[in-house]
Amino acid sequence: MRASLKLQQSLGFITRLRRQVPLPIWTVNLETGEIVTVARYFADFRYERDGRVVWEDAKGMKTETYLLKKKLVEALHGIEIEEV
């Protein structure tokens, strides 16, 4: 876990710090209407700061798979993932 996030939490600047939070990527089966999870994205960190939820990911190399999953998760869950 990033030491700076642990420090921020101990000082009360952020709360509810979690690591490796899974977010499902789903689709709808058009024949049955069933929602089907097809993949998972794991955000490196999730925490709350100033009353809002922050999703954070640390990436050294942005692969095509990462970029696709990031776009899908942001669209499906209505969130923005901050890259550090």
C-alpha positions in Angstrom: 0.0 0.0 0.0 1.3 3.4 -0.8 2.8 4.9 2.3 1.5 8.3 1.5 -2.1 7.0 1.5 -1.6 5.3 4.8 -0.2 8.5 6.3 -3.1 10.6 4.9 -5.5 8.1 6.5 -3.8 8.2 9.8 -3.9 12.1 9.7 -7.6 12.0 8.8 -7.3 13.5 5.3 -8.8 10.4 3.8 -11.0 7.6 5.1 -12.2 4.1 4.2 -8.9 3.2 2.4 -9.2 -0.1 0.6 -6.7 -1.9 -1.7 -7.3 -4.1 -4.8 -11.0 -3.4 -5.1 -12.8 -5.5 -7.7 -15.2 -3.9 -10.1 -17.2 -6.1 -12.4 -17.4 -5.6 -16.2 -20.7 -6.9 -17.4 -22.9 -7.3 -20.4 -26.6 -8.2 -21.0 -27.5 -11.4 -22.7 -30.0 -10.0 -25.4 -31.8 -13.3 -25.6 -32.5 -13.8 -21.9 -32.0 -10.3 -20.5 -29.6 -11.8 -17.9 -26.7 -9.6 -16.8 -23.4 -11.5 -17.2 -20.1 -10.6 -15.6 -17.5 -11.1 -18.4 -14.4 -9.7 -16.6 -13.2 -7.8 -13.5 -11.1 -4.7 -13.1 -9.1 -4.3 -9.9 -8.6 -0.7 -8.8 -5.4 -0.4 -6.8 -7.0 1.9 -4.2 -10.4 3.3 -3.2 -10.8 5.9 -0.5 -12.9 8.9 0.4 -11.6 12.4 0.4 -13.6 15.6 1.0 -16.9 13.7 0.8 -16.2 12.0 -2.5 -15.0 8.5 -3.5 -11.6 8.4 -5.2 -10.6 5.5 -7.4 -6.8 5.3 -8.0 -4.6 3.2 -10.1 -0.8 3.2 -10.4 0.4 2.1 -13.8 3.9 1.9 -15.1 2.9 0.6 -18.5 -0.6 1.1 -19.9 -1.4 -2.0 -21.9 -4.3 -2.2 -24.4 -6.2 -4.5 -22.0 -5.8 -2.0 -19.1 -7.0 0.9 -21.3 -10.0 -1.0 -22.5 -11.0 -2.3 -19.0 -10.6 1.2 -17.6 -12.9 2.7 -20.2 -15.5 0.0 -19.7 -15.4 0.3 -15.9 -15.7 4.1 -16.0 -18.7 3.9 -18.3 -20.5 1.1 -16.5 -19.9 2.4 -13.0 -20.0 6.1 -13.7 -16.7 6.7 -12.0 -13.3 8.2 -13.0 -10.1 6.4 -12.2 -7.2 8.6 -11.3 -3.8 7.4 -12.6 -0.7 8.1 -10.5 
